[in-house]
């Protein structure tokens, strides 16, 4: 059993109450302070939780760059759309029935060249969707390593739907012919946790005697998004977020290996330098930790309430102890200011001299504080022991261990019924044994 007692982790410490059923002193000031601190803590928690749920807390974001040698990029959104300016609406060069300009999609993969004729769609625009790229030309490449969009005046030898020579001539005589290229890039919006599309528009003049070569170096971005609620939830995506353009004019014979008489060529390549963006969303554990740190800071103010309660408890105990020795002290009405200083003292309707009272009260509190110490209590008990030893015979003092109030089993308070509980007590001392009603004969009544 002793071993079990030793292992008990749920033992409690005995706390002596300062008043009956009161082991902890509490005050109105402490209650007000508790309401204020916990209300502020709750309001801050609600504020942080609302900010977190509404996406107003910005995630942690870091950006680095990395050189990649092998990349297979698949885009599931339209990257490029080609159209002509409004001056050519009367003579739409991309009209599939009367085509003035032909568009070709040229791709190269593993030394293999593929040329596809592309027709205008979506409001007379050439929209190239689902672009796929590979960075290196190797046997493991999944997608083309080189992609070109080539524009050529419609050749009746290869295309049956070409416009008449008169319309083609009329188109070429228009002044200021320009072609518009819209490129769509994706940017991640951290507040909405979604990708947003941003369009960059470029315009190029059309010339028929030379080939306009535009090289587009696509800047890719790899997004590593951790949007877990409590644990990590990693989501990786790779998008095109920018482009670098190199423009020059070359002779039409430069692209004779592909097609003859090209008026514009747009080449698309991937840039080896890739941007790595890591986005760490705030988890609920971080919100709770943040709120906990603020609450801990606020709870530092509880020291003020504890100090105030300590002062009030000391004052209460001092007044109780002083009242034990000076019963009339309870009849005094002591008025204090906000800082606890005594402003006036009254005994019923009589005003007490404040200076003299303060002298008395200061000295009385010093004595009361001493009486509360364990050493002083033991000392006073030892003095009482010596006084008892000087006044009472030693044998009678030894018999005090056998003294007590006999328990009447019918539990009445008949004081005239005396039942000695020990035969060793002398008959002359038996009439000094008290009854049940004397159990609290020395107990302080008004506590």
C-alpha positions in Angstrom: 0.0 0.0 0.0 2.8 2.4 0.8 4.2 1.7 -2.7 0.9 2.6 -4.3 0.8 5.8 -2.2 4.2 6.7 -3.5 3.0 6.3 -7.1 -0.1 8.4 -6.7 0.2 11.4 -9.1 -3.1 12.8 -8.1 -2.3 13.8 -4.5 -3.6 17.2 -3.3 -2.0 19.7 -1.0 -3.9 20.8 2.1 -4.8 24.4 2.0 -5.9 26.0 5.3 -8.9 28.3 4.7 -8.6 31.9 5.9 -12.3 31.9 6.6 -14.8 28.9 6.7 -15.1 27.4 3.2 -12.8 30.1 1.8 -9.4 28.9 0.7 -9.0 31.5 -2.2 -9.6 35.2 -1.7 -11.6 36.8 -4.4 -12.7 40.4 -4.9 -14.9 42.6 -7.1 -11.8 44.2 -8.5 -10.4 40.8 -9.5 -13.8 39.9 -11.1 -13.8 43.1 -13.2 -10.2 42.5 -14.2 -11.1 38.9 -15.2 -14.0 40.0 -17.4 -11.9 42.7 -19.0 -8.9 40.4 -19.8 -10.9 37.5 -21.1 -13.2 39.7 -23.1 -10.2 41.3 -24.8 -8.8 37.8 -25.4 -12.0 36.5 -26.9 -12.4 39.6 -29.1 -8.8 39.1 -30.4 -9.4 35.4 -31.1 -12.7 36.2 -33.0 -10.8 38.9 -35.0 -8.0 36.6 -36.0 -10.3 33.8 -36.8 -12.5 36.0 -39.0 -9.4 37.4 -40.8 -8.1 33.9 -41.4 -11.4 32.6 -42.7 -11.9 35.6 -45.0 -8.4 35.3 -46.4 -7.1 38.6 -45.1 -4.0 37.1 -43.6 -1.3 37.0 -46.2 0.5 33.7 -46.6 4.3 33.4 -46.4 5.8 33.6 -49.8 9.3 33.0 -51.0 10.7 33.2 -54.5 13.9 31.5 -55.8 15.2 30.7 -59.3 16.5 27.4 -60.5 18.1 26.3 -63.8 16.2 23.3 -65.2 17.5 21.1 -68.0 14.5 18.8 -68.4 11.0 20.2 -68.2 7.8 18.8 -69.8 5.2 21.6 -69.6 1.5 21.0 -70.4 -0.8 24.0 -70.5 -4.6 23.4 -70.2 -5.6 26.9 -71.2 -5.3 29.0 -74.4 -1.8 30.6 -74.3 -2.0 32.5 -77.6 -4.6 34.1 -79.8 -3.9 35.9 -83.2 -6.1 38.4 -84.8 -5.9 41.4 -87.2 -6.8 45.0 -86.4 -10.2 46.6 -87.0 -9.1 48.2 -90.3 -9.2 44.7 -91.9 -12.8 43.8 -90.9 -14.1 44.5 -94.4 -11.4 42.1 -95.7 -10.9 39.5 -93.1 -7.6 37.8 -93.9 -8.5 34.8 -91.8 -11.8 34.0 -93.4 -11.8 30.3 -94.0 -13.9 30.6 -97.1 -11.8 33.4 -98.7 -8.5 33.1 -97.0 -5.9 35.8 -97.6 -3.4 34.6 -94.9 -2.7 31.0 -94.1 -1.5 30.0 -90.6 0.7 27.0 -89.9 1.7 25.4 -86.7 5.2 23.9 -87.0 6.5 21.6 -84.2 9.7 19.8 -83.9 10.3 16.8 -81.7 13.2 14.4 -81.7 14.4 15.7 -85.1 10.9 15.2 -86.6 9.2 18.3 -88.0 5.4 18.4 -88.2 3.5 21.2 -90.1 -0.2 21.6 -89.5 -2.6 24.1 -91.2 -4.6 26.1 -88.6 -7.9 27.7 -89.4 -9.4 30.7 -87.7 -12.0 30.1 -85.0 -13.7 32.0 -82.2 -14.6 35.3 -83.9 -12.0 35.2 -86.6 -9.2 34.6 -84.2 -6.6 31.9 -84.3 -6.6 30.4 -80.8 -3.9 27.9 -79.9 -5.0 25.9 -76.9 -3.3 23.2 -74.9 0.2 24.2 -75.7 2.8 21.6 -74.7 6.5 22.1 -74.4 9.7 20.2 -73.6 12.9 21.9 -72.7 15.4 19.5 -74.2 15.4 17.4 -77.3 15.9 13.9 -76.0 14.3 10.6 -76.5 12.4 11.0 -73.2 10.8 14.3 -74.2 7.0 14.1 -74.2 6.3 17.2 -76.1 7.8 19.3 -78.9 11.0 21.2 -78.1 10.3 23.9 -80.7 7.0 25.4 -81.7 6.5 28.0 -84.4 3.4 29.8 -85.7 4.0 30.8 -89.4 1.9 33.2 -91.5 1.9 33.0 -95.3 0.0 34.8 -98.0 -2.5 32.2 -99.2 -1.0 29.9 -101.9 -3.6 28.7 -104.3 -1.3 25.7 -105.1 -1.7 24.3 -101.6 -5.0 25.9 -100.5 -8.3 25.6 -102.3 -10.1 28.3 -100.2 -7.8 31.2 -101.1 -9.3 34.6 -101.8 -9.2 36.0 -105.3 -6.1 37.8 -106.5 -8.1 41.1 -106.5 -9.0 40.7 -102.8 -5.4 39.8 -101.8 -4.1 42.8 -103.7 -6.8 45.0 -102.1 -5.7 43.7 -98.7 -2.1 44.4 -99.3 -2.8 47.9 -100.4 -4.4 48.8 -97.0 -2.2 51.1 -95.0 -1.0 50.3 -91.6 -1.9 46.6 -91.5 -1.0 45.1 -88.1 -1.5 41.8 -86.4 -2.4 41.5 -82.7 -1.2 38.7 -80.5 -2.8 38.2 -77.1 -0.8 36.0 -74.7 -2.4 34.7 -71.5 -0.4 34.3 -68.3 -1.4 32.9 -65.0 -0.7 34.5 -61.7 -1.6 33.0 -58.3 -3.8 35.2 -56.1 -2.9 34.3 -52.6 -6.0 35.9 -51.1 -8.4 33.9 -53.2 -6.2 30.8 -53.4 -6.8 30.7 -57.2 -5.0 31.4 -60.4 -6.0 34.5 -62.3 -5.4 35.0 -66.0 -3.7 38.2 -67.2 -3.5 39.0 -70.9 -0.6 40.8 -72.5 -1.3 42.2 -76.0 1.3 42.8 -78.7 0.9 44.4 -82.1 3.2 43.8 -85.1 3.2 45.4 -88.6 2.7 43.1 -91.6 5.3 43.3 -94.4 5.2 41.0 -97.5 8.8 41.3 -98.7 10.6 40.2 -95.6 9.8 37.7 -92.8 9.2 39.2 -89.3 10.8 36.8 -86.8 9.7 37.0 -83.2 11.3 34.7 -80.6 9.2 34.3 -77.4 11.2 33.0 -74.4 8.5 31.8 -72.1 9.2 32.3 -68.4 7.8 29.4 -66.4 6.9 29.5 -62.7 6.6 26.5 -60.4 4.2 27.1 -57.6 4.5 25.0 -54.5 1.3 25.8 -52.4 0.8 24.5 -48.9 -2.8 25.2 -48.0 -3.4 22.6 -45.3 -5.9 23.3 -42.6 -3.9 21.6 -39.8 -1.4 19.4 -41.6 0.7 20.0 -44.7 -1.2 19.7 -48.1 1.3 20.4 -50.9 0.0 21.3 -54.3 2.5 21.8 -57.2 1.6 23.6 -60.4 3.7 24.9 -63.3 2.5 27.8 -65.4 3.8 30.5 -67.8 3.9 33.8 -66.1 6.0 36.0 -68.3 7.7 36.2 -71.7 10.8 37.8 -73.2 10.6 38.8 -76.9 13.3 39.1 -79.4 12.2 40.7 -82.8 14.1 40.9 -86.0 13.4 40.9 -89.8 15.0 38.2 -91.9 14.9 37.2 -95.6 12.1 34.9 -96.6 14.6 32.3 -97.7 15.7 31.9 -94.0 12.7 29.5 -93.5 12.8 27.7 -96.8 13.3 24.4 -95.0 9.8 24.9 -93.6 7.7 26.9 -96.1 8.3 29.5 -98.8 7.1 33.1 -98.7 6.5 33.5 -95.0 5.6 37.0 -93.9 5.8 36.3 -90.1 7.1 33.6 -87.8 6.6 33.4 -84.1 8.9 31.0 -82.3 8.1 29.8 -78.8 10.7 28.3 -76.5 11.0 27.6 -72.7 13.5 29.5 -70.7 15.8 27.3 -68.6 15.7 29.7 -65.7 12.5 28.8 -63.8 11.0 30.8 -60.9 10.2 28.7 -57.9 7.5 30.2 -55.7 6.7 28.7 -52.3 3.4 29.8 -50.7 2.7 28.8 -47.1 -0.8 29.5 -45.9 -1.4 30.1 -42.3 -2.7 27.0 -40.4 -5.2 27.0 -37.6 -2.4 26.0 -35.3 -0.5 29.2 -36.1 -3.6 31.2 -35.5 -4.1 29.6 -32.1 -0.4 30.1 -31.3 -0.6 33.8 -32.2 -3.8 34.2 -30.2 -2.1 32.3 -27.3 0.9 34.6 -27.3 -1.3 37.7 -27.2 -3.4 36.2 -24.4 -0.3 35.4 -22.5 0.8 39.0 -22.9 -2.5 40.2 -21.7 -2.4 37.8 -18.8 0.7 39.5 -17.6 -1.7 42.2 -16.3 -3.2 39.6 -14.0 -0.3 40.4 -11.7 -2.0 43.7 -11.0 -5.1 41.9 -9.9 -3.2 39.4 -7.8 -1.3 42.2 -6.1 -4.6 44.0 -5.4 -6.2 40.8 -4.0 -3.1 40.1 -1.9 -3.4 43.6 -0.4 -7.1 43.2 0.2 -6.6 39.8 1.8 -3.9 41.1 4.1 -6.1 44.0 5.1 -9.0 41.6 5.9 -6.8 39.2 7.9 -5.2 42.2 9.8 -8.6 43.6 10.7 -9.9 40.1 11.8 -6.8 39.6 14.0 -7.0 43.1 15.5 -10.7 42.5 16.2 -9.9 39.4 18.1 -7.9 41.5 20.6 -9.9 44.7 20.2 -13.6 43.8 19.8 -14.6 47.4 19.4 -12.5 47.6 16.3 -15.4 46.0 14.4 -17.6 49.0 15.3 -15.2 51.4 13.4 -16.2 52.7 10.0 -13.0 53.1 7.9 -13.3 55.1 4.7 -10.6 54.7 2.0 -9.8 56.3 -1.3 -9.2 54.6 -4.6 -5.6 53.8 -3.7 -6.5 52.3 -0.3 -5.4 55.2 1.8 -7.6 55.9 4.9 -9.4 59.2 4.6 -11.6 59.1 7.7 -12.6 56.9 10.7 -15.9 57.0 12.5 -17.2 55.2 15.6 -20.9 55.4 15.1 -21.4 59.2 14.7 -18.1 60.2 16.4 -15.2 61.2 14.2 -11.9 59.6 15.2 -8.6 61.6 15.1 -7.1 60.3 11.9 -3.4 60.9 12.8 -3.7 59.0 16.1 -5.7 56.2 14.5 -3.1 55.8 11.8 -0.4 55.5 14.5 -2.4 52.8 16.3 -3.4 51.0 13.1 0.1 50.9 11.7 1.5 49.4 14.9 -1.4 46.9 15.2 -1.0 45.7 11.6 2.7 45.0 12.3 1.7 42.9 15.3 -1.1 41.2 13.3 1.4 40.3 10.5 3.7 38.7 13.0 0.9 36.7 14.6 0.1 35.2 11.2 3.6 33.6 10.9 4.0 30.0 11.8 7.1 30.7 13.9 5.2 33.3 16.0 2.2 30.9 16.4 4.5 28.1 17.6 6.3 30.6 19.9 3.0 31.8 21.5 1.9 28.2 22.0 5.2 27.4 23.7 4.7 30.4 26.0 1.2 29.1 26.9 2.7 25.7 27.5 5.1 27.1 30.0 2.4 29.1 31.8 0.3 25.9 32.0 3.3 24.0 33.4 3.7 26.7 36.1 0.1 26.7 37.1 -1.0 23.0 36.8 0.5 19.9 38.3 2.7 17.9 35.9 0.6 14.7 36.4 -2.5 16.5 35.4 -0.9 17.9 32.3 0.1 14.4 31.4 -3.4 13.3 31.8 -4.6 16.0 29.4 -4.0 13.6 26.5 -6.9 11.6 27.9 -9.3 14.5 28.3 -12.1 15.1 25.9 -15.9 15.5 25.5 -17.6 12.2 25.8 -19.8 11.3 22.9 -23.4 10.8 23.9 -24.6 8.1 21.6 -28.2 9.4 21.7 -26.6 12.6 20.4 -28.3 15.0 22.8 -26.8 18.0 24.5 -27.6 17.0 28.1 -24.7 18.7 29.9 -25.6 17.1 33.3 -24.9 13.6 31.9 -21.2 13.1 32.4 -19.7 9.9 31.3 -15.9 9.6 31.9 -14.3 7.9 28.9 -11.2 6.8 30.7 -10.9 5.2 34.2 -7.5 6.8 34.7 -9.1 10.2 35.2 -9.5 11.0 38.8 -13.0 11.3 40.2 -12.3 14.9 41.3 -11.6 15.8 37.7 -14.6 14.1 36.1 -17.0 17.0 36.9 -14.7 19.2 34.7 -15.5 17.2 31.6 -17.8 19.0 29.2 -20.8 18.0 27.2 -21.6 18.0 23.5 -22.7 21.7 23.4 -19.2 22.7 24.6 -17.4 21.6 21.4 -17.3 25.2 20.2 -16.9 26.9 23.5 -13.8 28.8 22.3 -14.7 28.9 18.6 -15.0 32.4 17.1 -18.7 32.7 16.4 -18.9 35.6 13.9 -16.6 34.5 11.2 
